[in-house]
Structure formats: C-alpha cells, structure tokens
Amino acid sequence: MPTLAAEDAAAHMADITPKRMNRRQKAAVIVRLLLSQGVSPGLDRLTPAQQGDLARAMSGLGQIDRATLAGIVREFTGALDNLALTMPRGMHDVLEILDPHISSLARDGLKAEAEIGDGTDPWLRLAAMDPARLRPILAEESAEICAILLSKLSVAKAASLLSELAPARAELIAHAVALTDTVQPETILRIGEQLHAQIVAEPKRAFPTGPVQRVGAILNAVNTAAREAVLEGLDARDAAFAGEVRRAIFTFHHIPKRVEAADVPRITRAVDGETLKTALAAGLVQAPLAVEFLLENMSKRMAEQLRDEAEAAGAPREAAGEAAMQAVVAAIRGLEEAGELRLLTEEEG
C-alpha cells in the first residue's frame, strides 16, 4: 500500500510532468512568451483566420507550468537550430525576389494570380498595388471609404495620392479621416475585401492610358496646323470625344494655366539653352503670355539675358519654332511622368 510520502512524491511528479499539447497550442505558448519579453512575433503576416485560431488556442491554455514551458522552448529552439533557409511567404514576397529574373509575361500572370487572393489581409494586397489602380477609388467612392483607404496605406503613398486630388476633394477626404476612429475592425476588413475584389474584377487594359489621353499625347507632338486639322475632323465625327481630347492636350500656349510658377526653374534646367531661346523667340509671336510667364518665374538675370537673345534672334522659321516649343512641352511632360512636377487641371489653372 502506497505510503503518504509516496503519494506526495507522485503528486509532485504530476506537477512537473509536461502537459501534452498540439502544435497550435505550442505556437500559442511561444507567441505569449515572445510578447512577454517585448518581442514582436510578426502576427500581422498571418491570415485573419490564423490569427483567430491562435487567439482561441491562447485563451484556452490557462496556467503553463515550468516543465511544459521548458519542453516547448526546447522543441522550438531545436527547430530553429535545424532551420537552414527561410523561404518567402506568399506570392507577393516571391515576386519581389524573382522579378529581375523572370519574363514580364510570367511576372504579370503570377501577379494576377496573387491578386485573386492568397488568404492574406486584403489591406496588405491593396497597399502593394500601383497607385494608378487606387486613384479611381479616391475619385468614385465616398469620402469615408477613401479616408479608410488612405489610413491603411504608407504615409508616402497616401500623401502622393491625396496631393493629386482637387483641393476641395482632398479637404473632404482629409476631414473624413477624423470620422474613422469608431469604425470596427470587422468593418474595416470587409471594406478592404470589397475594394480589393472591385479592383481585381476590373479587366486588364491593353493600354496604360485611355483613348482621350493617347490621342491628346499624340496631338501634343504635332504642329499646330496639323493638330487643328485633326481636331476639326474629330469635331465632325464625335464632338464630345473631340472636346475631351482638347482638354487633354497640353501645348506651349497652356503653360501659364497648367504649370506652377515654382516649377519654372526646374523646366528651364531640363531644356538646353539654344532650344529654350528658340522656343521663346517663337513664343513671342505665337504665345506671348506663355513666354512672359516663363520669364517672370526664373531668375531676373537669366530672364533678361534670354529676353534679349530671343528678341535679337527674331522669329525663327515656323518648323524650327514649333520643334523648339514642342521640346519644352516634352520636357514638362517628362518631369510630370517622373513625379517632379504636377500639371494643374483646367479648373485649377
């Protein structure tokens, strides 16, 4: 018959015998241990379902004795010791590594596959998207939805998108950010899922810009007579389309209305001196307001020198003058595409 001492020893042994746990429970113990030491275990990279499973496993563990904890830690550190290589998590991380080494056709196909959904947080996928795919959301959705979207992006990307909006729209969305504090996490998640599904469902375009922008860009590069002839023909065929194209066109004449005064020095540095002088000489006859705008917003010494040289040179031949003014416009477009300046809209100008 067991003695009292033997019973006490057996009870003591039961207290220090490690508990049996499944992998999910062991993971919950490791996460709790890391958090207690102020270490972030990267839970944001888990799917919402995995985060929920982990939280439920943690909530059901109760007290963990030293023997159980020591056994789990030994198993965890042993697994780390045997780990030789960490592979990327998810298709987005894989593509960052493979991007320089695979064909564009394969890359586009894999990106489309990843965007359909790999179980990750939809906001992570939205944040990784090109800003061009997010712009329609800011133009079409409610201010509150736009405010949530901007709040989930990096500060740099959100600021860039907001700066492209008309001032009134930007102000409305910025104010709506103040109304998002009480939105529940579940609602935020559903909004992210809906926005992601909405963007992914859009058919992939064959061209990066719409027909209005493409025709406008082409007509920007032809001389005035040819441009007006094409526009007259478009007026006869489709007056509405022609009107949109006219608004999309940016020529030397549009500089005072579409260019910020502070950007003029950047433009003059992007054009070689001889071309700029010829453009100004031609512009004194064809677009005097544009010439005055440029001269007024550069250094006084440079403006006086260019004005004297342009006036002394006289009006160049029409073809040379058109080419020089188009070169200035091309430089402005190049700076815009590089993100170094923003052209104002007709309404802002």
C-alpha positions as CSV (number, residue, x, y, z in Angstrom):
1,M,0.0,0.0,0.0
2,P,1.5,3.4,-1.0
3,T,2.8,5.4,1.8
4,L,1.9,9.1,2.4
5,A,5.4,10.1,1.3
6,A,5.0,8.1,-2.0
7,E,1.6,9.8,-2.7
8,D,3.2,13.2,-2.1
9,A,6.1,12.3,-4.5
10,A,3.6,11.1,-7.1
11,A,1.6,14.3,-6.8
12,H,4.8,16.3,-7.1
13,M,5.9,14.4,-10.2
14,A,2.5,15.0,-11.8
15,D,3.0,18.7,-11.2
16,I,6.3,18.8,-13.1
17,T,5.4,16.4,-15.9
18,P,5.0,18.4,-19.2
19,K,1.5,18.6,-20.5
20,R,0.7,17.2,-23.9
21,M,-0.2,19.9,-26.4
22,N,-0.9,20.1,-30.1
23,R,1.1,22.3,-32.5
24,R,-1.4,25.1,-32.3
25,Q,-1.3,25.3,-28.6
26,K,2.6,25.2,-28.6
27,A,2.6,28.0,-31.1
28,A,0.3,30.0,-28.7
29,V,2.7,29.4,-25.8
30,I,5.7,30.6,-27.9
31,V,3.8,33.7,-29.0
32,R,2.8,34.5,-25.4
33,L,6.4,34.1,-24.3
34,L,7.8,36.4,-27.0
35,L,5.2,39.0,-26.2
36,S,6.0,38.9,-22.5
37,Q,9.6,39.7,-23.5
38,G,8.6,42.6,-25.7
39,V,9.4,40.8,-28.9
40,S,7.0,41.1,-31.9
41,P,6.4,37.7,-33.5
42,G,5.0,39.2,-36.7
43,L,1.4,38.2,-36.2
44,D,0.3,40.7,-38.8
45,R,1.6,38.4,-41.5
46,L,-0.8,35.7,-40.6
47,T,-4.2,35.5,-42.2
48,P,-7.2,36.7,-40.2
49,A,-8.3,33.1,-39.8
50,Q,-4.9,32.0,-38.5
51,Q,-4.9,35.0,-36.1
52,G,-8.3,33.9,-34.8
53,D,-7.2,30.3,-34.3
54,L,-4.1,31.5,-32.4
55,A,-6.1,33.7,-30.1
56,R,-8.6,30.9,-29.4
57,A,-5.8,28.5,-28.6
58,M,-4.1,31.0,-26.3
59,S,-7.4,31.8,-24.5
60,G,-7.9,28.1,-23.6
61,L,-4.4,27.3,-22.2
62,G,-4.7,28.7,-18.6
63,Q,-1.6,28.3,-16.4
64,I,1.5,26.7,-18.0
65,D,4.0,25.0,-15.6
66,R,7.7,25.3,-15.9
67,A,8.2,21.8,-17.2
68,T,5.7,22.3,-20.0
69,L,7.2,25.7,-21.0
70,A,10.8,24.3,-20.9
71,G,9.8,21.4,-23.2
72,I,8.1,23.7,-25.7
73,V,11.0,26.1,-25.7
74,R,13.5,23.2,-26.3
75,E,11.4,21.9,-29.2
76,F,11.1,25.4,-30.7
77,T,14.8,26.2,-30.4
78,G,15.7,22.8,-31.8
79,A,13.5,23.5,-34.8
80,L,15.3,26.9,-35.2
81,D,18.7,25.2,-35.0
82,N,17.7,22.8,-37.8
83,L,16.4,25.7,-40.0
84,A,18.8,26.2,-42.9
85,L,16.8,28.6,-45.2
86,T,13.7,30.7,-44.9
87,M,11.6,30.9,-48.0
88,P,9.4,33.9,-48.8
89,R,5.9,33.9,-47.5
90,G,3.2,34.3,-50.2
91,M,3.4,35.1,-53.9
92,H,4.0,38.8,-53.4
93,D,7.2,38.2,-51.5
94,V,8.2,35.6,-54.0
95,L,7.8,38.0,-56.9
96,E,10.0,40.6,-55.1
97,I,12.8,38.1,-55.3
98,L,12.1,36.6,-58.8
99,D,11.1,39.9,-60.5
100,P,14.6,40.6,-62.1
101,H,15.0,37.0,-63.2
102,I,11.7,36.0,-64.9
103,S,9.9,37.2,-68.1
104,S,7.4,40.0,-68.0
105,L,4.7,37.6,-69.2
106,A,5.3,35.2,-66.4
107,R,5.5,38.0,-63.8
108,D,2.2,39.5,-65.0
109,G,0.5,36.2,-64.8
110,L,1.8,35.5,-61.3
111,K,0.8,39.0,-60.1
112,A,-2.7,38.4,-61.4
113,E,-2.8,35.1,-59.6
114,A,-1.6,36.6,-56.4
115,E,-4.1,39.4,-56.5
116,I,-7.1,37.0,-56.8
117,G,-6.3,36.2,-53.2
118,D,-3.8,34.1,-51.2
119,G,-5.6,34.3,-47.9
120,T,-3.6,37.3,-46.6
121,D,-5.1,40.6,-45.3
122,P,-6.7,42.4,-48.3
123,W,-5.2,45.7,-47.0
124,L,-1.7,44.3,-47.4
125,R,-2.6,43.5,-51.1
126,L,-4.1,46.9,-51.6
127,A,-1.1,48.6,-50.1
128,A,1.2,46.8,-52.5
129,M,-0.8,47.9,-55.6
130,D,0.4,50.5,-58.0
131,P,-1.1,54.0,-57.1
132,A,-2.7,54.2,-60.6
133,R,-5.0,51.3,-59.6
134,L,-6.0,53.1,-56.4
135,R,-6.8,56.5,-58.0
136,P,-10.3,55.6,-59.3
137,I,-11.3,54.6,-55.8
138,L,-10.4,58.1,-54.5
139,A,-12.4,59.6,-57.3
140,E,-15.5,57.4,-57.1
141,E,-16.0,56.2,-53.6
142,S,-17.4,58.1,-50.6
143,A,-15.1,60.3,-48.6
144,E,-15.3,57.9,-45.6
145,I,-14.2,54.9,-47.7
146,C,-11.3,57.0,-49.2
147,A,-10.3,58.1,-45.7
148,I,-10.0,54.4,-44.6
149,L,-8.1,53.5,-47.7
150,L,-5.5,56.3,-47.2
151,S,-5.2,55.4,-43.5
152,K,-4.2,51.8,-44.4
153,L,-1.5,52.9,-46.9
154,S,2.0,54.1,-46.2
155,V,2.3,57.8,-45.4
156,A,4.3,58.4,-48.6
157,K,1.8,56.7,-50.9
158,A,-1.2,58.3,-49.1
159,A,0.3,61.7,-49.4
160,S,1.1,61.3,-53.1
161,L,-2.4,60.2,-53.9
162,L,-4.0,63.0,-51.8
163,S,-1.9,65.6,-53.5
164,E,-3.2,64.6,-56.9
165,L,-6.8,65.4,-56.0
166,A,-8.6,68.7,-56.5
167,P,-8.2,70.8,-53.3
168,A,-11.9,70.5,-52.4
169,R,-11.9,66.7,-52.7
170,A,-8.7,66.4,-50.8
171,E,-10.0,68.5,-48.0
172,L,-13.2,66.4,-47.8
173,I,-11.3,63.2,-47.6
174,A,-8.8,64.5,-45.1
175,H,-11.7,65.6,-42.8
176,A,-13.3,62.2,-43.1
177,V,-10.3,60.6,-41.5
178,A,-11.5,62.2,-38.3
179,L,-14.6,60.1,-38.5
180,T,-12.9,56.7,-38.8
181,D,-11.9,56.2,-35.2
182,T,-15.1,54.4,-34.2
183,V,-15.2,52.0,-37.2
184,Q,-14.9,48.4,-36.0
185,P,-12.0,46.2,-37.2
186,E,-14.5,43.7,-38.8
187,T,-16.0,46.5,-40.8
188,I,-12.5,47.7,-41.9
189,L,-11.7,44.1,-43.0
190,R,-14.9,43.9,-45.1
191,I,-14.3,47.2,-46.7
192,G,-10.8,46.0,-47.7
193,E,-12.1,42.8,-49.1
194,Q,-14.7,44.6,-51.2
195,L,-12.2,47.2,-52.5
196,H,-9.7,44.5,-53.4
197,A,-12.4,42.4,-55.2
198,Q,-13.6,45.6,-57.0
199,I,-10.1,46.4,-58.3
200,V,-9.2,42.8,-59.2
201,A,-12.5,42.4,-61.1
202,E,-11.7,45.2,-63.5
203,P,-10.5,43.8,-66.9
204,K,-6.8,44.3,-67.6
205,R,-6.3,47.1,-70.1
206,A,-4.3,46.7,-73.2
207,F,-3.1,50.3,-72.8
208,P,-1.9,52.1,-69.7
209,T,-4.0,55.2,-70.5
210,G,-7.4,55.8,-72.0
211,P,-8.1,56.8,-75.6
212,V,-8.5,60.5,-74.8
213,Q,-5.1,60.7,-73.1
214,R,-3.5,58.7,-76.0
215,V,-4.9,60.9,-78.7
216,G,-4.1,64.0,-76.7
217,A,-0.4,62.9,-76.3
218,I,-0.1,62.3,-80.0
219,L,-1.6,65.6,-80.9
220,N,0.8,67.3,-78.4
221,A,3.7,66.2,-80.6
222,V,2.4,67.6,-84.0
223,N,2.5,71.1,-85.2
224,T,-0.4,73.5,-84.6
225,A,-1.8,73.3,-88.2
226,A,-1.9,69.5,-88.2
227,R,-3.3,69.4,-84.7
228,E,-6.2,71.8,-85.5
229,A,-7.0,69.9,-88.7
230,V,-7.3,66.6,-86.8
231,L,-9.4,68.2,-84.1
232,E,-11.8,69.7,-86.7
233,G,-12.2,66.2,-88.2
234,L,-12.9,64.8,-84.7
235,D,-15.5,67.6,-84.1
236,A,-17.4,66.4,-87.2
237,R,-17.2,62.7,-86.2
238,D,-17.6,62.9,-82.4
239,A,-17.9,66.3,-80.9
240,A,-18.0,65.0,-77.3
241,F,-14.8,63.0,-77.8
242,A,-13.1,65.9,-79.5
243,G,-14.0,68.2,-76.6
244,E,-12.3,65.7,-74.1
245,V,-9.3,65.5,-76.3
246,R,-9.0,69.3,-76.4
247,R,-9.0,69.3,-72.6
248,A,-6.3,66.6,-72.5
249,I,-4.0,68.5,-74.9
250,F,-1.1,70.4,-73.3
251,T,0.8,72.8,-75.6
252,F,3.2,75.7,-75.2
253,H,0.1,78.0,-75.1
254,H,-1.2,76.2,-72.0
255,I,1.9,76.7,-69.8
256,P,0.6,79.8,-67.9
257,K,-2.6,77.9,-66.9
258,R,-1.2,74.4,-66.2
259,V,2.2,74.9,-64.7
260,E,3.0,76.0,-61.2
261,A,5.2,79.1,-61.1
262,A,7.6,77.4,-58.7
263,D,8.3,74.7,-61.3
264,V,9.6,77.0,-64.0
265,P,13.3,76.8,-62.8
266,R,13.1,73.0,-62.9
267,I,11.7,73.2,-66.5
268,T,14.4,75.6,-67.8
269,R,17.1,73.3,-66.4
270,A,15.5,70.4,-68.4
271,V,15.8,72.2,-71.7
272,D,19.1,73.1,-73.4
273,G,19.8,76.8,-73.7
274,E,19.6,77.0,-77.5
275,T,16.3,75.2,-77.7
276,L,14.8,77.4,-74.9
277,K,16.0,80.6,-76.7
278,T,14.4,79.4,-80.0
279,A,11.1,78.5,-78.2
280,L,10.9,81.9,-76.5
281,A,11.7,83.6,-79.8
282,A,8.8,81.7,-81.5
283,G,6.6,82.2,-78.5
284,L,7.0,86.0,-78.5
285,V,4.9,85.9,-81.7
286,Q,2.7,82.8,-81.2
287,A,2.3,82.6,-77.4
288,P,3.4,85.8,-75.7
289,L,1.6,85.0,-72.4
290,A,3.5,81.7,-72.1
291,V,6.8,83.5,-72.7
292,E,6.1,86.2,-70.1
293,F,5.0,83.6,-67.6
294,L,8.3,81.7,-68.0
295,L,10.5,84.8,-67.9
296,E,8.7,86.2,-64.8
297,N,9.3,83.0,-62.8
298,M,13.0,82.5,-63.4
299,S,16.0,84.4,-62.1
300,K,16.0,88.1,-63.1
301,R,19.4,87.8,-64.7
302,M,18.6,84.7,-66.7
303,A,15.2,86.3,-67.8
304,E,16.9,89.5,-69.0
305,Q,19.5,87.5,-70.9
306,L,17.0,85.2,-72.6
307,R,14.7,88.0,-73.5
308,D,17.5,90.0,-75.1
309,E,18.7,86.9,-77.1
310,A,15.2,86.0,-78.2
311,E,14.3,89.5,-79.4
312,A,17.7,89.8,-81.1
313,A,17.3,86.5,-82.9
314,G,13.8,87.4,-84.2
315,A,11.1,84.9,-85.1
316,P,12.6,81.6,-86.3
317,R,11.3,79.6,-89.2
318,E,7.9,78.1,-88.4
319,A,9.2,74.5,-88.3
320,A,12.1,75.3,-86.0
321,G,9.9,77.4,-83.7
322,E,7.3,74.6,-83.4
323,A,10.0,72.0,-82.8
324,A,11.6,74.1,-80.0
325,M,8.2,74.8,-78.3
326,Q,7.3,71.1,-78.5
327,A,10.7,70.3,-76.9
328,V,9.8,72.5,-73.9
329,V,6.4,70.8,-73.7
330,A,8.1,67.3,-73.9
331,A,10.4,68.3,-71.1
332,I,7.5,69.3,-68.9
333,R,5.7,66.0,-69.7
334,G,8.9,64.2,-68.8
335,L,9.1,65.9,-65.4
336,E,5.5,65.1,-64.8
337,E,5.9,61.4,-65.6
338,A,9.0,61.4,-63.3
339,G,6.9,62.8,-60.5
340,E,9.0,66.0,-60.3
341,L,6.0,68.3,-61.0
342,R,2.2,68.2,-61.3
343,L,0.3,69.8,-64.1
344,L,-2.7,71.8,-62.9
345,T,-6.2,70.9,-64.3
346,E,-8.1,73.5,-66.3
347,E,-10.2,74.2,-63.3
348,E,-7.2,74.8,-61.0
349,G,-5.4,77.0,-63.5
